[in-house]
Amino acid sequence: MASYAFISDLHIKKAHDEPSKVLRSFFSHEKVQNSDVVFLLGDIFDFLIGEHKAYTKEYAFFFESILEFIENGKVIYFFEGNHDFHFSNTITSFLKSKTTNYQNFKYLKQGIFLKLDTKKAFICHGYEFDYDNKYFKRWYKIYTSTFMQILTSYIIPYNVLIKLASWASKDSKRRGRKTFDYESMKTKYIEGAKNLLKDKQVDLVIGGHTHIIEEHEFDNDTRYYNIGYPQKDRKFLYIKNDEINFINL
């Protein structure tokens, strides 16, 4: 049977900041190195939006690590988050220029169904758990639009985009601290996962986005796993032989 490693929501701001060190630890971990499939479930970066070649230099360690994994025959799935999106051409072009194994890299804009050993899974970034957040649903329609893709890739200069991103990130964190209640949100996301399991008719759902690490089994033997916030939790999810565990980084 195959083995699978999952991580998300690192929110890397700079190439040598603390979250980037966590990602390097993940990439170099023995279980990840020996995994057949690696899942990057979005918000790996705090801001990586639009088709800009500068990203391949700014975050060279990320692009080179992806290259190394796929050249070694592993499959990498990258899911767009709500902080890193619209850069599929940038990373695909980089990989095509370096290796014939570029098709081992899968860039996804939405969640997917996959069979993980004997389990039928729905794997996603995780906004799907936030089922009644009307504000986020409106924002999702905006940032996934073709207009936003053109705006961030070809109209707004890269340097201006980075400055706008810094301001938006600080503003978002400021507003979030005022309204976030851990226990009530934890309960809400579990209920969201329960609804998602029923809607997708799968054995397990796996995602991130919420920043609340979770392993929850429901009465019908279905399960919900959330990667949480690796910068704080220092864990990633690992599956082998139908055993699902959080592994310390």
Contacts in CASP RR format, 6 or more apart in sequence:
PFRMAT RR
TARGET T0000
AUTHOR 0000-0000-0000
METHOD contacts of the structure
MODEL  1
MASYAFISDLHIKKAHDEPSKVLRSFFSHEKVQNSDVVFLLGDIFDFLIG
EHKAYTKEYAFFFESILEFIENGKVIYFFEGNHDFHFSNTITSFLKSKTT
NYQNFKYLKQGIFLKLDTKKAFICHGYEFDYDNKYFKRWYKIYTSTFMQI
LTSYIIPYNVLIKLASWASKDSKRRGRKTFDYESMKTKYIEGAKNLLKDK
QVDLVIGGHTHIIEEHEFDNDTRYYNIGYPQKDRKFLYIKNDEINFINL
1 117 0 8 1.000
1 240 0 8 1.000
1 241 0 8 1.000
1 242 0 8 1.000
2 36 0 8 1.000
2 37 0 8 1.000
2 116 0 8 1.000
2 117 0 8 1.000
2 240 0 8 1.000
3 31 0 8 1.000
3 34 0 8 1.000
3 35 0 8 1.000
3 36 0 8 1.000
3 37 0 8 1.000
3 238 0 8 1.000
3 239 0 8 1.000
3 240 0 8 1.000
4 35 0 8 1.000
4 36 0 8 1.000
4 37 0 8 1.000
4 38 0 8 1.000
4 39 0 8 1.000
4 116 0 8 1.000
4 238 0 8 1.000
4 239 0 8 1.000
4 240 0 8 1.000
5 26 0 8 1.000
5 29 0 8 1.000
5 31 0 8 1.000
5 32 0 8 1.000
5 35 0 8 1.000
5 37 0 8 1.000
5 38 0 8 1.000
5 39 0 8 1.000
5 236 0 8 1.000
5 237 0 8 1.000
5 238 0 8 1.000
6 38 0 8 1.000
6 39 0 8 1.000
6 41 0 8 1.000
6 123 0 8 1.000
6 206 0 8 1.000
6 207 0 8 1.000
6 225 0 8 1.000
6 227 0 8 1.000
6 236 0 8 1.000
6 237 0 8 1.000
6 238 0 8 1.000
6 239 0 8 1.000
7 23 0 8 1.000
7 26 0 8 1.000
7 39 0 8 1.000
7 40 0 8 1.000
7 41 0 8 1.000
7 44 0 8 1.000
7 227 0 8 1.000
7 230 0 8 1.000
7 236 0 8 1.000
7 237 0 8 1.000
8 40 0 8 1.000
8 41 0 8 1.000
8 42 0 8 1.000
8 43 0 8 1.000
8 44 0 8 1.000
8 79 0 8 1.000
8 125 0 8 1.000
8 207 0 8 1.000
8 208 0 8 1.000
8 209 0 8 1.000
8 227 0 8 1.000
8 228 0 8 1.000
8 230 0 8 1.000
9 41 0 8 1.000
9 42 0 8 1.000
9 43 0 8 1.000
9 44 0 8 1.000
9 208 0 8 1.000
9 209 0 8 1.000
9 211 0 8 1.000
9 227 0 8 1.000
9 228 0 8 1.000
9 229 0 8 1.000
9 230 0 8 1.000
9 231 0 8 1.000
10 19 0 8 1.000
10 20 0 8 1.000
10 22 0 8 1.000
10 23 0 8 1.000
10 43 0 8 1.000
10 44 0 8 1.000
10 45 0 8 1.000
10 230 0 8 1.000
10 231 0 8 1.000
11 19 0 8 1.000
11 43 0 8 1.000
11 44 0 8 1.000
11 45 0 8 1.000
11 46 0 8 1.000
11 83 0 8 1.000
11 231 0 8 1.000
12 19 0 8 1.000
12 20 0 8 1.000
12 23 0 8 1.000
12 44 0 8 1.000
12 45 0 8 1.000
12 46 0 8 1.000
12 59 0 8 1.000
12 62 0 8 1.000
13 19 0 8 1.000
13 45 0 8 1.000
13 46 0 8 1.000
13 47 0 8 1.000
13 169 0 8 1.000
14 20 0 8 1.000
15 58 0 8 1.000
15 59 0 8 1.000
15 60 0 8 1.000
15 61 0 8 1.000
18 231 0 8 1.000
19 46 0 8 1.000
19 230 0 8 1.000
19 231 0 8 1.000
20 59 0 8 1.000
20 61 0 8 1.000
22 230 0 8 1.000
22 231 0 8 1.000
22 234 0 8 1.000
22 249 0 8 1.000
23 44 0 8 1.000
23 62 0 8 1.000
24 61 0 8 1.000
24 65 0 8 1.000
25 249 0 8 1.000
26 32 0 8 1.000
26 230 0 8 1.000
26 236 0 8 1.000
26 249 0 8 1.000
27 33 0 8 1.000
27 65 0 8 1.000
27 69 0 8 1.000
29 236 0 8 1.000
29 247 0 8 1.000
29 249 0 8 1.000
31 238 0 8 1.000
31 247 0 8 1.000
32 38 0 8 1.000
32 236 0 8 1.000
35 74 0 8 1.000
35 238 0 8 1.000
36 74 0 8 1.000
36 75 0 8 1.000
37 74 0 8 1.000
37 75 0 8 1.000
37 76 0 8 1.000
37 77 0 8 1.000
38 69 0 8 1.000
38 74 0 8 1.000
38 75 0 8 1.000
38 76 0 8 1.000
38 77 0 8 1.000
39 76 0 8 1.000
39 77 0 8 1.000
39 79 0 8 1.000
39 123 0 8 1.000
39 206 0 8 1.000
40 76 0 8 1.000
40 77 0 8 1.000
40 78 0 8 1.000
40 79 0 8 1.000
41 79 0 8 1.000
41 81 0 8 1.000
41 123 0 8 1.000
41 124 0 8 1.000
41 125 0 8 1.000
41 126 0 8 1.000
41 206 0 8 1.000
41 207 0 8 1.000
41 208 0 8 1.000
41 227 0 8 1.000
42 78 0 8 1.000
42 79 0 8 1.000
42 80 0 8 1.000
42 81 0 8 1.000
42 83 0 8 1.000
42 84 0 8 1.000
42 125 0 8 1.000
42 208 0 8 1.000
42 209 0 8 1.000
43 81 0 8 1.000
43 82 0 8 1.000
43 83 0 8 1.000
43 84 0 8 1.000
43 125 0 8 1.000
43 208 0 8 1.000
43 209 0 8 1.000
44 62 0 8 1.000
44 78 0 8 1.000
44 84 0 8 1.000
45 59 0 8 1.000
45 83 0 8 1.000
45 84 0 8 1.000
46 83 0 8 1.000
46 165 0 8 1.000
46 169 0 8 1.000
47 83 0 8 1.000
47 84 0 8 1.000
47 162 0 8 1.000
47 165 0 8 1.000
47 166 0 8 1.000
47 168 0 8 1.000
47 169 0 8 1.000
48 55 0 8 1.000
48 59 0 8 1.000
48 83 0 8 1.000
48 84 0 8 1.000
48 87 0 8 1.000
49 83 0 8 1.000
49 84 0 8 1.000
49 85 0 8 1.000
49 86 0 8 1.000
49 87 0 8 1.000
49 152 0 8 1.000
49 161 0 8 1.000
49 165 0 8 1.000
50 85 0 8 1.000
50 86 0 8 1.000
50 87 0 8 1.000
50 90 0 8 1.000
50 149 0 8 1.000
50 152 0 8 1.000
50 153 0 8 1.000
50 161 0 8 1.000
51 86 0 8 1.000
51 87 0 8 1.000
51 89 0 8 1.000
51 90 0 8 1.000
51 153 0 8 1.000
51 154 0 8 1.000
52 87 0 8 1.000
52 90 0 8 1.000
52 153 0 8 1.000
52 158 0 8 1.000
52 161 0 8 1.000
53 90 0 8 1.000
54 158 0 8 1.000
55 63 0 8 1.000
55 87 0 8 1.000
55 90 0 8 1.000
56 63 0 8 1.000
56 90 0 8 1.000
56 91 0 8 1.000
56 94 0 8 1.000
63 91 0 8 1.000
63 94 0 8 1.000
63 95 0 8 1.000
66 76 0 8 1.000
66 78 0 8 1.000
66 91 0 8 1.000
66 95 0 8 1.000
66 105 0 8 1.000
67 94 0 8 1.000
67 95 0 8 1.000
67 98 0 8 1.000
67 99 0 8 1.000
69 76 0 8 1.000
69 104 0 8 1.000
70 76 0 8 1.000
70 95 0 8 1.000
70 99 0 8 1.000
70 101 0 8 1.000
70 102 0 8 1.000
70 104 0 8 1.000
70 105 0 8 1.000
71 99 0 8 1.000
71 101 0 8 1.000
73 101 0 8 1.000
73 104 0 8 1.000
74 104 0 8 1.000
75 104 0 8 1.000
75 105 0 8 1.000
75 106 0 8 1.000
76 104 0 8 1.000
76 105 0 8 1.000
76 106 0 8 1.000
77 106 0 8 1.000
77 108 0 8 1.000
77 112 0 8 1.000
77 123 0 8 1.000
78 91 0 8 1.000
78 105 0 8 1.000
78 106 0 8 1.000
78 107 0 8 1.000
78 108 0 8 1.000
79 108 0 8 1.000
79 109 0 8 1.000
79 111 0 8 1.000
79 123 0 8 1.000
79 124 0 8 1.000
79 125 0 8 1.000
80 86 0 8 1.000
80 107 0 8 1.000
80 108 0 8 1.000
80 109 0 8 1.000
80 125 0 8 1.000
81 125 0 8 1.000
81 127 0 8 1.000
81 209 0 8 1.000
82 125 0 8 1.000
82 127 0 8 1.000
82 136 0 8 1.000
82 139 0 8 1.000
82 140 0 8 1.000
82 143 0 8 1.000
82 209 0 8 1.000
85 109 0 8 1.000
85 143 0 8 1.000
85 144 0 8 1.000
86 148 0 8 1.000
86 149 0 8 1.000
86 152 0 8 1.000
86 153 0 8 1.000
88 107 0 8 1.000
91 105 0 8 1.000
91 107 0 8 1.000
92 102 0 8 1.000
92 105 0 8 1.000
92 107 0 8 1.000
95 102 0 8 1.000
95 105 0 8 1.000
96 102 0 8 1.000
109 144 0 8 1.000
110 124 0 8 1.000
111 122 0 8 1.000
111 123 0 8 1.000
111 124 0 8 1.000
111 125 0 8 1.000
111 128 0 8 1.000
112 122 0 8 1.000
112 123 0 8 1.000
112 124 0 8 1.000
113 120 0 8 1.000
113 121 0 8 1.000
113 122 0 8 1.000
113 123 0 8 1.000
113 200 0 8 1.000
113 202 0 8 1.000
114 121 0 8 1.000
114 123 0 8 1.000
115 121 0 8 1.000
116 204 0 8 1.000
116 239 0 8 1.000
117 239 0 8 1.000
117 241 0 8 1.000
117 242 0 8 1.000
118 242 0 8 1.000
119 203 0 8 1.000
119 204 0 8 1.000
119 242 0 8 1.000
120 201 0 8 1.000
120 202 0 8 1.000
120 203 0 8 1.000
120 204 0 8 1.000
121 202 0 8 1.000
121 203 0 8 1.000
121 204 0 8 1.000
121 205 0 8 1.000
121 206 0 8 1.000
122 196 0 8 1.000
122 197 0 8 1.000
122 200 0 8 1.000
122 202 0 8 1.000
122 204 0 8 1.000
122 205 0 8 1.000
122 206 0 8 1.000
123 205 0 8 1.000
123 206 0 8 1.000
123 207 0 8 1.000
124 205 0 8 1.000
124 206 0 8 1.000
124 207 0 8 1.000
125 207 0 8 1.000
125 208 0 8 1.000
125 209 0 8 1.000
126 207 0 8 1.000
126 208 0 8 1.000
126 209 0 8 1.000
126 210 0 8 1.000
126 226 0 8 1.000
127 133 0 8 1.000
127 136 0 8 1.000
127 140 0 8 1.000
127 209 0 8 1.000
128 192 0 8 1.000
128 196 0 8 1.000
128 205 0 8 1.000
129 189 0 8 1.000
129 192 0 8 1.000
129 193 0 8 1.000
129 196 0 8 1.000
129 205 0 8 1.000
129 207 0 8 1.000
129 208 0 8 1.000
129 209 0 8 1.000
129 210 0 8 1.000
129 224 0 8 1.000
129 226 0 8 1.000
130 136 0 8 1.000
130 188 0 8 1.000
130 189 0 8 1.000
130 192 0 8 1.000
130 209 0 8 1.000
130 210 0 8 1.000
131 192 0 8 1.000
131 195 0 8 1.000
131 196 0 8 1.000
132 188 0 8 1.000
142 148 0 8 1.000
152 161 0 8 1.000
156 164 0 8 1.000
182 212 0 8 1.000
185 210 0 8 1.000
185 212 0 8 1.000
186 212 0 8 1.000
186 214 0 8 1.000
189 210 0 8 1.000
189 212 0 8 1.000
189 214 0 8 1.000
189 226 0 8 1.000
190 214 0 8 1.000
190 216 0 8 1.000
190 224 0 8 1.000
193 205 0 8 1.000
193 214 0 8 1.000
193 216 0 8 1.000
193 224 0 8 1.000
193 226 0 8 1.000
194 218 0 8 1.000
194 222 0 8 1.000
194 224 0 8 1.000
196 205 0 8 1.000
197 204 0 8 1.000
197 205 0 8 1.000
197 218 0 8 1.000
197 222 0 8 1.000
197 224 0 8 1.000
202 222 0 8 1.000
203 221 0 8 1.000
203 222 0 8 1.000
203 223 0 8 1.000
204 222 0 8 1.000
204 223 0 8 1.000
204 224 0 8 1.000
204 225 0 8 1.000
204 244 0 8 1.000
205 223 0 8 1.000
205 224 0 8 1.000
205 225 0 8 1.000
206 225 0 8 1.000
206 226 0 8 1.000
206 227 0 8 1.000
206 237 0 8 1.000
207 225 0 8 1.000
207 226 0 8 1.000
207 227 0 8 1.000
208 226 0 8 1.000
208 227 0 8 1.000
208 228 0 8 1.000
209 226 0 8 1.000
210 226 0 8 1.000
210 228 0 8 1.000
211 228 0 8 1.000
211 229 0 8 1.000
212 226 0 8 1.000
212 228 0 8 1.000
212 229 0 8 1.000
213 226 0 8 1.000
213 227 0 8 1.000
213 228 0 8 1.000
213 229 0 8 1.000
213 233 0 8 1.000
213 235 0 8 1.000
213 246 0 8 1.000
214 224 0 8 1.000
214 225 0 8 1.000
214 226 0 8 1.000
214 228 0 8 1.000
215 223 0 8 1.000
215 224 0 8 1.000
215 225 0 8 1.000
215 244 0 8 1.000
215 246 0 8 1.000
216 223 0 8 1.000
216 224 0 8 1.000
216 225 0 8 1.000
217 223 0 8 1.000
218 224 0 8 1.000
223 244 0 8 1.000
225 237 0 8 1.000
225 244 0 8 1.000
227 235 0 8 1.000
227 236 0 8 1.000
227 237 0 8 1.000
228 235 0 8 1.000
230 236 0 8 1.000
230 249 0 8 1.000
234 248 0 8 1.000
234 249 0 8 1.000
235 246 0 8 1.000
235 247 0 8 1.000
235 248 0 8 1.000
235 249 0 8 1.000
236 246 0 8 1.000
236 247 0 8 1.000
236 249 0 8 1.000
237 244 0 8 1.000
237 245 0 8 1.000
237 246 0 8 1.000
237 247 0 8 1.000
238 244 0 8 1.000
238 245 0 8 1.000
238 246 0 8 1.000
238 247 0 8 1.000
239 245 0 8 1.000
END
